[in-house]
Amino acid sequence: MIELGKMQKLLIVKKEDFGVYLAESAKDGEKERVLLPKKQVPEGAGIGDSVAVFIYRDSSDRLIATTKRPGILLHAVAPLRVSQVTKIGAFLDWGLEKDLLLPFSEQTRKVREGEEILAALYVDKSGRLAATMKLYPYLRQDPPYRIGDMVTGTVYQYAPNFGTFVAVDSMYSGMISREEAPDGYPVGQLLALRIANIKEDGKLDLSARRKAYEQMDQDAEKVMRKLHEEYGGVLPFDDKAAPERIREVFGLSKAAFKRAAGRLYKEKRIVILDGEIREV
């Protein structure tokens, strides 16, 4: 079976002036053959020879073969450059003569001509190859990492009810929880992340924060800076405040804030008194 969007080895079963026809076997009928244009035919290739080709559709919507390997294969994820933005969507350069359509409905944000984005390749309802920025179904769930490993991830989607979805090394499925990052991160942003947990299904829980003991110094300086610069040295609440208020002011969880305040208190840089935190 000739498969759209994949590299396949097919046999040359017929030669014409404009190219050769390929099929899985010499017995396959005309409907089970695909054209490899003359300029793509390897030099010296003849009837019965095997050729590695990629199958896609030409500008007339006909199946066609090419010996070029595109920048992405079916159901894979890869970085592709936006070559054009039009009224029907964006077009991506994937290394073939005909650019790949990224419909507006498959974009998780507006894209700009010339930028590089992460995309997956799928077959749409009309049987054509298309790109999507909604990567969740296409990312792998067999990560080679261990808890605590530092990795690089690209944000591909933000869902307020869940969190920030990340493609780790452009390949594996991960998420930063909404508790850690309530406002998420911009789609396309590259982040240095820590593997906080590996779920039974292989999906990764990620954190942009370091381990607690490594993060404490950074958080303490953040609290001290805001206390001094924005509150004139007197914070009108202490470490017993509601988690929502702490996150709104400092962008920290209550636990992280308590650790930071504890560090500053031990260093005698603050005092905690009567429901307030004061700079010494």
N, C-alpha and C positions, 0 to 999 in steps of 0.2 A: 504493500500500500504506500503510495506516495504521500508523504506527510508535510503539510504546510508548516513553515516556520522552523524546520529542522535541517541539519546537515545529514545527507544520506548518500550511500554508495549505490548508484544505479548503472545499468548496462546500456551501452549504445546499441539500439536495435534498428535504427534507420538513419540514413544520411541524406541530406538535402543541400541545395546550394546555399541556403540561408542558415544552416545549422544541422544539428543532429537531434533525433528523438531518443529519449531515455525511458526506461521502464525497469521494473524489478526483475522481469524475465522476458526472454524472447517471445514467449507465448502470449504476453499481454496484448490486448487489443488497443486500438487507437485512443479510446477513452481513458486508458490507463497509462498513457504516455505523456511526457512533458518535454517541451522544447528547450534545448540549450543553444542559444544563439551562436552563430559561427565564430564571432570574436572571442567567445568564451571556451571554445573547444580546444583542449590541449593538443599541441602539435604532435602529429603522427597517430592520434587516436583513431581507431576504426571500429567497425561492427564487432560486438562482443566484448569490447574493453569496458572496464569499470571506471566510473568517474565519481569523485566526491563532490556533491553539489548542495546548495541551499535552495529551498523551494519557497517562492513567494508569488505575488500577483503583480503583473505589469500595469501600465497606465490604462490598458483596455480591460483590466480586471480578469485577465487570463493567467492561469498557472504558468510559471516560467522558472527555469533553473539558472543558477549562476555558480561559477566555481569560486566566487568571492565569499569569504566568511564574514557575515555582518558583525557589527559590534554587540549584538545581543541575539540570543536564541529563544525559542518559545518557552514561556514560563520562567525565564531567567530574569535576573535583575542586573542592570549595568548603568554606568554613567553615560549619558548621551548629550550632545550639544544641540541647543535649539537653533535651527537654521532660519526659521521664519514663523511669524505669528500672523494668522489670517482670521477671517470671519468664521471659519468652521472649526478652528482650533490651531494648535501649533504643529509645526513639522520638525522632526528630529533627524539629524544626520547620523545614520547608522552604517555608513560605508557602502551603500548601494546607490544605483542611479536614481531610484525613486525614494524620496524621503519618507519617513515613517510618521503617520498621523498620530498626534496626541489630542484627542477630543477635549473640548472644554469640560465635559462632564467627568472626565478622568483626571482632571487637574485638582490638586489639593491647595493650590494657590496660583495666582497669575504668574506666568513665566515670561521671560524677556528674551528677545533675540540675542544670540551669542553666549548665553549662560549655559552652564552644564548642570543637568539635573539627573536624579536617579529615577529610572523608569523600569517597568516590567513589560514583557511582550506577551500579548494574548490574541486570541481569535475572537472578533466581535460577532454579533448576531447575524451579520450579513456574510460571514465567512471570510472576512478580510483581516489581515494582521494589523494590529494597532497597539499603541503604547498606553500605559496607565501609570500615574503616580501613586495609586492606591496599592501599596506593595504588600500589605498584610498577607494575602493568600499565597504569595510567591516566595516568601522568605523561609529559609530552612530552620528546622527545629532540632538539629543535631550538633549543637555548638561544641567546639573543642576546648572551651575555657573551663576554669575553675573559679569558685567564689573568691572574690578579692582581686582577680586579674584586672588590669587596666586595659581598656580597648578604645577604639575610635568608632563613633557612630554618626550617621547622618539622619537628621530629623526628616521624616516624610509625611507625618500627619499629626494633628493635635485634636483630641476629642475631650471637651471639658469634663464629661462624666467619667472618663477613664484616666487620661493622662497624655503624655507625649510618646508617640510611636517612633521607634528608631530602628534603622537598618544597621546592624553592627557589622563592620567590615563589608558593607554593601551586600550582605549575604544572610545574616541570621536575625531572627525576630526578637526584638527587645522593647521595653517600655519603661519610661520614667513616670512614677506615680503622680497623680494630681496633688497628693499630699505634699510631696517634695517640691513640685513646681506647679502651683495652682494656675499660673498664667501660661504655662507651657514654654516652648522655645520656637523660634521661627522655622518654618519648613525650609529645608535646605541647609540649615546650620550644622556645621561639623563640631562634634563635642568629644572631649576626652572624658571617658566614663569608667566607673568601677562596676564590676559584676557583683551586685548585692545578693542575688539569689538565682538559682537555676531551678525552674519549676519541673514537675514530673513530665510535662509534655515537651520540655526542651526550650520553652520560651524563657527569655532572660529578664529579670528585674534589674534595672540599672539605676545608678546614682551618679549625679554630677559632683557629689560631695565625697571627700575622702573619708577614711575611717574616723570614728568619733575623736580618738585621741590626736589624730593628725589635723583634724578640722578645727579643733577647739581654739587654737591660737588665732587662726584666721577669723573665726566668728567673734572672738573676744575683741579683736581690733575693729571689726565692723561695728559692734555695739558701742565701743568707746568713741569711735569717730562720730557716729550719729548722735550720741549723748552730748558730746562736746559742741559739735557744729550746728545741730538742728534744735537741740533742747536746752541750750545754755547751761549744760551741766546738771540739769535736774529732769529726770524722766518721771512722768506722773503715774507710773505704775511699776510694780516689781515683778519678780519671777513667778508670782502666783497669779498673774493676770490670765485672762482667757486666751487660749491658743490662737483664736482668730485675730485678736488684737496684736499679739506678738508677731504673727505672720504678716499682718498688714503693715506694721512699722518696720520690721527688720527682715522680713522674708525668710524667717527661721522657724523651725518647729519649736514647740515649747521645751522639749528635752534639750535641743541644741542651745536654746537661749539660756536655760538654767545652767548648763555646763559652762557657757561663756561667762555668765554673770558670776558663777562660782570661781572661775579662774581669776577674774578681775578683783573679786573680793579678797581672795587669798593673797593677791599681789598688792593689796591695800590701795588700789586705784579707784575703788568705789566704796560707798557704804550703802547698805539697804536698811531703810528706816521709815516707819509709818507709811508703808505702801508705796514708797518712792525709792528710786535709785539715784544717788548723788555722786557726782564726780568729786574725788578728793583733791 
